[in-house]
Amino acid sequence: MEDSVFAELELAEAAQKVGGVRVRQHVNPLKASLQSQAPVPAWTDVYASTARPLVVDIGCGGGRFDLMMAKKYPETNFLGVDIRAPLVERGNKWGEYAGVVDNLHFAECNATVSMGKWLKSYAEDCGSKVETVAIQFPDPHFKKRHHKRRVVQPALVRALAEGLTPGARVFLQSDVKDVSEDMRDKFERFGAHLFDLDASLHDNPLGVPTEREVQTTSTNGRCYRVMLVRNNTTV
């Protein structure tokens, strides 16, 4: 990775100093311990300026995507969210080593439970807008009985609909067609009147790939993408 699109982050030395982390690839978001509302980040502590628009990356994983985005777009704040604490802690340490801290923060939460309150807080407490929420290459949970563990569920659709203002975007991406269709279906079933489909989307509109996207495209795999825009309809 450090020899490709993420090389400019210069994380090789940081990776040695911070060390590796062991995390479970599959996490059950329905565990009782993950059903509590996570504390809202102290926005004025984690960002140099809260006047900037915010981009949220749900399921940020390794965090290189967020680091690259924050470095490329310094006038935007970025929030990488993951349910696995070790990845969040490492992401913040990597940000320090890479010198990307003013507009980047990693935080731990179960997005389905906590994201609605977080989005509203940024808009209301900071007086700034949440520009984009990205959900990219989420755990597919292939077994049908585990589909209820997938990230995009009715509760998250409602939370995003309530927390986003008109014009805000929701970007969905997966290398598994069934997962992409399932995410889109959830928004169509539980938020169709609140989000409009941007049918012109073909390539990644964010300008920076995720680690999974790099791996997929390097082996000629396909990425399935959906862009939704919050409309003016009241919840």
C-alpha positions in Angstrom: 0.0 0.0 0.0 2.7 2.5 0.9 4.2 2.1 -2.6 0.9 3.1 -4.3 -1.7 5.8 -3.9 -1.1 6.1 -0.1 2.7 6.6 -0.4 2.5 10.3 0.2 1.2 9.6 3.7 4.7 8.2 4.6 3.3 5.8 7.2 6.0 3.2 6.9 7.8 4.6 10.0 4.6 5.3 11.8 3.4 1.8 11.3 6.6 0.4 12.9 6.3 2.8 15.9 2.6 2.4 16.4 2.7 -1.3 15.8 0.0 -3.6 14.4 -3.5 -4.1 15.7 -5.5 -7.3 16.0 -9.2 -6.9 15.3 -11.9 -9.3 14.4 -12.9 -9.1 10.8 -16.5 -9.7 11.6 -18.1 -7.8 14.4 -21.7 -8.4 15.6 -23.2 -4.9 15.9 -26.2 -6.4 17.6 -24.2 -7.2 20.8 -25.8 -5.7 23.9 -22.6 -3.8 24.7 -22.8 -2.0 21.3 -26.4 -0.7 21.8 -25.7 2.3 23.9 -25.5 5.8 22.5 -21.8 6.8 22.2 -20.8 10.2 23.5 -20.8 12.9 20.8 -17.2 13.9 19.9 -16.1 17.2 21.4 -16.0 18.9 18.0 -14.1 22.0 19.1 -11.4 19.8 20.7 -10.9 17.4 17.7 -11.0 20.0 14.9 -9.1 23.2 14.5 -12.2 24.8 13.0 -15.8 23.7 13.2 -16.8 26.2 10.6 -15.8 23.7 7.9 -18.2 21.2 6.4 -18.0 17.6 7.6 -17.5 14.3 5.7 -18.2 11.1 7.6 -16.8 7.8 6.7 -18.8 5.0 8.4 -16.8 1.8 8.7 -13.4 3.5 8.1 -11.3 0.4 8.7 -7.6 1.0 8.3 -8.1 4.8 7.9 -5.8 5.5 5.0 -8.7 6.8 2.9 -9.6 9.3 5.6 -6.0 10.4 6.0 -5.7 11.0 2.2 -9.0 12.8 2.0 -8.1 15.1 4.9 -4.7 15.8 3.4 -6.2 16.5 -0.1 -9.1 18.7 1.2 -7.8 20.8 4.1 -10.9 23.0 4.1 -13.1 20.1 5.0 -13.3 18.2 8.3 -13.3 14.4 8.1 -14.6 11.9 10.7 -13.6 8.2 10.4 -16.0 6.0 12.3 -15.5 2.3 13.2 -17.0 -0.1 15.6 -13.5 -1.5 16.4 -11.6 0.6 19.0 -8.1 -0.5 18.0 -8.5 0.7 14.5 -9.8 4.1 15.8 -6.9 4.5 18.2 -4.3 3.6 15.5 -6.0 6.0 13.0 -5.6 8.9 15.3 -1.9 8.0 16.0 -1.3 7.7 12.3 -2.8 11.1 11.8 -0.3 12.6 14.2 2.6 10.9 12.4 1.3 12.1 9.1 0.8 15.6 10.3 -2.9 15.4 9.5 -4.8 16.4 12.7 -6.4 19.8 12.2 -9.3 18.4 10.1 -9.3 14.7 10.8 -10.6 12.6 13.7 -11.3 8.9 14.2 -14.0 7.9 16.7 -15.6 4.6 17.9 -19.3 4.0 17.7 -22.0 1.7 16.4 -23.2 4.0 13.6 -26.7 2.6 13.6 -27.2 3.5 17.2 -25.2 6.8 17.5 -24.8 8.5 14.1 -28.2 10.4 14.1 -27.3 12.3 17.3 -23.7 12.9 16.0 -24.9 14.4 12.8 -27.4 16.7 14.4 -24.9 17.8 17.0 -22.4 18.9 14.3 -25.1 20.8 12.5 -26.7 22.4 15.5 -23.8 22.9 17.9 -21.2 23.9 15.3 -23.6 25.7 12.9 -21.9 23.8 10.0 -23.2 21.3 7.6 -22.5 17.6 7.1 -21.6 17.4 3.5 -21.3 13.7 2.8 -21.7 10.4 4.6 -19.8 7.5 3.0 -20.4 3.8 3.6 -17.8 1.9 1.6 -17.2 -1.8 1.3 -19.0 -2.7 4.5 -18.8 -6.3 5.9 -21.0 -8.3 3.6 -22.2 -10.8 6.2 -22.9 -13.3 3.4 -25.0 -15.7 5.4 -28.7 -14.8 5.1 -29.2 -15.2 8.9 -26.5 -12.5 9.4 -28.0 -9.9 7.0 -29.5 -8.2 10.1 -25.9 -7.4 11.0 -25.2 -5.4 7.9 -24.4 -1.7 8.4 -27.3 -0.3 6.3 -30.5 -1.0 8.2 -33.8 0.9 8.5 -32.6 2.6 11.7 -29.5 4.0 10.0 -31.5 5.2 7.0 -33.8 7.1 9.3 -30.9 8.5 11.3 -29.2 9.8 8.2 -32.5 11.2 6.9 -33.1 13.1 10.2 -29.5 14.2 10.6 -28.7 15.4 7.1 -29.9 18.7 5.6 -31.0 19.2 2.0 -28.2 18.8 -0.5 -26.1 16.4 1.7 -25.0 13.3 0.0 -24.8 9.6 0.9 -22.3 7.6 -1.0 -22.6 3.8 -1.0 -19.9 1.5 -2.5 -19.2 -2.2 -2.4 -17.4 -4.8 -4.5 -20.2 -7.3 -3.8 -23.2 -6.6 -6.0 -25.7 -8.1 -3.6 -24.5 -5.9 -0.8 -24.7 -2.8 -3.0 -28.2 -3.7 -4.1 -29.2 -4.4 -0.5 -28.0 -1.0 0.6 -29.8 0.8 -2.2 -32.9 -1.3 -1.5 -32.9 -0.2 2.2 -32.8 3.5 1.2 -35.5 3.0 -1.4 -37.8 1.1 1.1 -37.3 3.3 4.2 -36.2 6.7 2.8 -37.2 6.9 -0.9 -39.2 10.1 -0.4 -36.3 11.7 1.5 -33.4 10.9 -0.9 -33.0 11.4 -4.6 -30.8 9.1 -6.7 -27.9 10.7 -8.6 -28.1 8.6 -11.7 -25.1 10.2 -13.3 -22.7 8.5 -10.9 -20.2 6.1 -12.5 -16.7 6.6 -11.0 -15.7 7.3 -7.5 -16.8 11.0 -7.0 -14.6 11.5 -3.9 -11.3 11.6 -5.7 -9.6 9.2 -3.3 -10.0 5.4 -3.2 -10.3 3.2 -0.1 -7.8 0.4 0.5 -10.5 -2.2 -0.5 -11.2 -0.2 -3.7 -7.5 -0.3 -4.6 -7.3 -4.0 -4.1 -10.5 -4.6 -6.1 -9.6 -2.5 -9.1 -6.0 -3.8 -9.2 -7.4 -7.3 -9.9 -9.9 -6.0 -12.4 -12.8 -6.4 -10.0 -15.9 -4.3 -10.1 -17.1 -1.6 -7.7 -20.8 -1.0 -7.4 -21.7 2.6 -6.4 -24.8 4.5 -5.5 -25.0 8.3 -4.7 -28.1 9.6 -2.9 -28.9 13.3 -2.2 -31.0 14.4 0.7 -34.0 16.4 -0.7 -36.2 19.0 0.9 -38.8 16.7 2.1 -39.5 16.9 5.9 -39.1 13.7 7.9 
